[in-house]
């Protein structure tokens, strides 16, 4: 009987220690880091930052923030006119920063990468940061029609191939210099929340799997590159209000703008491999993980 009680107390102690560690990790990453002013001097990793998905959302916010820190930026996205507009705006605000633009459609697959390799190889002094922010999202409108064959391949090209190919292209140079940062962007709904619309289930299943790839790819790559001085970091945000009118209509949990999220995220750079930056995203991620993996395996397969 005494042995059983001892085992019970031992297990209870382990649970308490685990809970205390989770509380410490939460407070440290959300509050202490920001208050203590943790921040990397990003320019020491290299003069150039490559940003995909640079014409809107987080990609554009990263580009603007990095330019404000004095980094030269390569903007990559599909729309040439929008790239030129963003480049002009950044250059107007930061006159000493050099901006280059590359217009490619990542859904086209393998054909775009020779051009990207050529353009990026000609950057003076090399690339210090890579922001993989390109990606297709699920349609939020249930009435949206999906041409499955084309759209499924497009989302694989955008959400998996783009990140993998660009990382493979730029990581060797970072390892050679023993410094560099790669940030991979993917939304919180990567974890199990795939069946979001009624008429595009297959598309959403593929979407969920490809975005979950972001976190797995980042964690494994971070472990491999830890000894090479490379920071590999994934970002799992939820939703953003893109303008002031959206702030009034979106739930209070989703009122962060891309600019404010990027500010918070850069404070956690190098602290945790997967950053949610805001306390509410950490709670949501924990609950989603627990709900998904607590389901019986048979029910998850249905």
N, C-alpha and C positions, 0 to 999 in steps of 0.2 A: 504493500500500500504506500509506504514511504517513497519507494522508487517511482511509482506512478505520479505522486504529488510532485516530486522533484522534476520529472520530465515535463509535467504540466507547467510548472513555474519557469522552466527553461524555455519552453516554447513561447510562453507569455512574454518573457523578457526579450526574446528575439523579435516578436511582433512589435513591442513598444520601441525597441531600438530602430526597427525599420520605419515605423511611423515618424519618430523623431527625425530620422535622416531625411525623409520625404518633406517634412515641414521645413527643415533647415535648407534643403535644396531649393524649395519653392521660394522662401524668403530671400535667400542669397541671390538667386538668378533674377528675381523680379524687382527687388527693392535695394539690397545692399550694393550690388554691382553698379547700379545707376548712381546711388548716393556717393559711392567711393570714387566715381569718375573713371572707371575702367574703360580704356579706349586705346586701340592700336594706332600707331602712326602708319597709316596705310601706304604712304608714299615710299616707305623703306622697303616694301615688297616689290616695287617696280613702278616705273613711271606711267604705264598704260593699264587701263581696265577695259575689259571686253564685256559688254552688256547685251544679251539677247532679249528680245521682247521689249526693246527700249523705247517704244513709242507710246506706251500707256502703262497704267497700273504700277506695280512694284518695279518693273524694269526701268521705266522712266524715272521713278523716284530714286532708285539707286544711282542712275546716271547723274542726276542733278546733285545728289548729295556728294558723290565722289568728286564731281567737278568742283564743288564748293571747298573740298579738302585739297584741291590743287592737282588732282590726277587728270591725265589725258584720257579721253574716252573714245572707244570704238563702239558706235551704235549699230546694232544689227536688228533688222526687222523686215517685214514684207513691203510696207508702203514707202516708196522713195520720197514722195512728197511730205509725208508725215515725219520721216527721218530728217529731212532737210529743215523742217519747221522746228523740231526739237533741238537740232544742232544749232540753229540760229539763235534760239532762245537761251541755250546754255552759254554760247559764245558771247552773247550780249551781256550776260550777267558776270561771266568770268573770262575776261579778255586774254589772259595769259595761258589759258588752257587750250590744248590742241584737240580738235574733234574730227574723227573720220566716220563715214557712214558706209554701210554695206547692206544693200537691199537684196534679200533672198527670201524665198518661200520655203520654210522648213518642211512643209508637207510634201515637197517634191522628192524627198528621199536623198539617195546617194549623189545625185547629179550636182548638188550645190557645193559639196565639200572641197573639190579642187580649187574653186574660186576662194573659198574661205581660207584654206590653207595658204594660198599664195598671198592674199592680202595681209593675213596675220603674221606671216613669216617676215614681212618687210617692215614691221614696226621697229623703230630704233630702240635699243636697250631692252626689248622684250616686254612680255605681259606679266604683270604682278598679280592682277585680280581677274577672275572670271566669274561673272554673274549669269548663271543659267536660269533665265526667267521666261524663256519661250515656252508655250504650252497651250493646248486647246482645252477648253472647259466644257462641261456638260451643259446642254441647254436647260435653262430654268423654266421655260415655258413648256408645259406638258403637251401642247399642240404641235410642237416643232417636229417636222418630219426628218428622219435620218435615213440617208442612203447608206446602208450599213457597210457594204463592201468598201466603198471609197472612204467613208468617214472613219471606219475602224483603222484602216491603214494610215490615214492622215494623223490620227491621234497617236499611233505608235511612232510615226516619224517625228512628230513634234515633241512628245512627252518622254520618249525613251532614246531614240536615235540621236536627236540633237544634243542632249546632255552628254551622252556617251561619246559621241564623235568629237565634240569640242573639248571635252576633258582629255581624251586621248591625244588630241592635237597639241594642247598647251601644257599639260602636266609634265612631260619630259623636260621642258625648258625650266620649269619651276624647280624640279628636283635637282637639275644640274646646278642651279644657283642656290639651292638649299633655302628657298623662301618662296612663298606664294600663298594665295587664298583662293579657294573655290567655294562659291555659295550657290547651292541648288535650291530652287524655289518650287514648292508644291503645296496645295491647300490641305487643310486639316481633314477634309472629307476623303482623303486617300485611304483612311483606315476603315474599311468594311462598309462604308455608306455608299454603295454603288448603284442600287436600284432606285434612282431618284425620279424617273419619269415612267409613264405607263407604256409608251409606244416605242421606247428605245432601250430595252433592257440589256441587250447584248452590248450596245455601245457603252452603256454605263458600267457594265461589268468590266469591260476592257479599260475604261477610264479609271475606275477605282484601282485596278491592278497596276496600271502604268504609273499612277501617282504614288502608290505604295512603294513602287520601285525607287522613287526618289530617296526615301528615307533609308531603305536597305542599301542602296548603292552608296549613299553618303557615309553611312556607318562603317561599312566594310572598307571603303577607300580611305577613310580617316584612320582606321587601324593600320592599314598598310603604309600610309605616308607619315605616320606620327614621328618616326625617326628622321625624316627628311626635312623637317622644318616647315611643312605645308599644313595650313589650316583648311580642313574640309568641313563644310558647315551646311546644314539644310535648314530651310525656313518653312514652317507649316502654319501659315495664317488661315483665317476663316474667310471673312468677307471684308470689303472696304466700301466706304462711302466715297465715291469718286468726285462729288461736288457738294456744295452747301445745301442744295435742295434734297439730295439723297440723305444727308445727315438727319433731316427732319422726318423722313419716312422710314428709315431703317431701324430695327430694334436696337436697344441700348447696348447690346452685346457686340454690335458690329459697327460702331461709330468711328472707328479709327480710319484715318486717311492713309494712303500709301506713304506719304512723307513722314507722318508721325510713327508709323510702324517701322520704317527703315531706320529712323533715329533710334528707336528702342532696340531694334535687332542688332545694330552695330555695337551696342554696349555689351551684348552677350557673345560676341565673336571670339571664338577660342575657349569659351567657358563650357559650353555644352554642344554636342554634335548636332542636336536637333533643337532649334529655338522656336518658341511660340511668342516670346517677348512680353506679352501681356498676361496678367494673372488669369483672366477669364479663359484664354485659350489653353492654358495649362490644365485648368479644371475640366474643360470640355474634352481635351485629348485624353485625360485619365479616365473619364466616364465612358467615352466612346470605346477605348481599349478594353475596359472592364466589361462593358456590355457585349461587345463583339466576341471576345474570347471566352466569356462565361457561358455562351450558348452551347448546347449539346452539339457535337460534331455533325450528327445526322441532320439537325435542324439548320445548320449553316450550309449544308449541301443542297437543301431544297430550293 
